[in-house]
Amino acid sequence: MDNAKEVFSRLSSKRPSPKGELKYTNPYTLLVAVVLSAQATDTGVNKATPTLFAVADTPEKMIALGENRLRTFIRTIGLFNTKAKNIIRLSHILRDHHNGEVPNDRTVLQALPGVGRKTANVVLNIAFEEPTIAVDTHVFRVANRTGLAPGKTPLAVEEKLMRVVPRKYQKQAHHWLLLHGRYVCKARAPACSECLISDICSFVDKTIVSNDAD
């Protein structure tokens, strides 16, 4: 797509200050929330984390809470057993090797248990305001469906987005694309009639609803 600037100009006009929807209180709780959100919804994670973060909002407190008790807080979230194990392990690493702080370094973040490139990009973007683009299922779908940055893998889409998104929009690009995919360009029933970029979108099966009478 040659008009990436126009795409983000329009998306930014609707949401001038887009934000992630996961609830968190500091970089550590953001990291935990994103780890918990893998193969789960933000809504589901947000229902569980307020009570968890009230008692464990640092690596030290999470370690003290322990894996078994952690499970009781997150048992409503998919894969909670594996996630509990990873959160305790990454908390130990942060405490023992990073002074209890979340590092502003993708390589170091990706070395943590349960943290992939997408999770690392979210943390870098939100906690440290880095111009990263985290490609989740929504971003992947929108990038491919619109023709903005088609690619067969999340990494391919991410790399293409980093090339085509104008620099002024890069820091917030993944929020705009994610929210657009979550609420407008949905997987099963895209709301093309409500879409700000439908006229410059490459999707061939648009679901345009006419307001004209028969």
Buried (B, 14 or more C-beta within 10 A) or exposed (E): BEBBEEBBBBBBEEEEEBEBBBBBEBBBBBBBBBBBBBEBEBEBBBEBBEEBBEEBBBBBBBBEBEBEBBBEBBEEBBBBEEBBBBBBBBBBBBBEEBEBEBBBEBEBBBBBBBBBBBBBBBBBBBBEEBBBBBBBBBBBBBBBBBBBBBBEEBEBBBBBBBEBBEEEBBBBBBBBBBBBBBEBBBEEEBBBEEBBBBEBBEBEEBEEEEEEEE
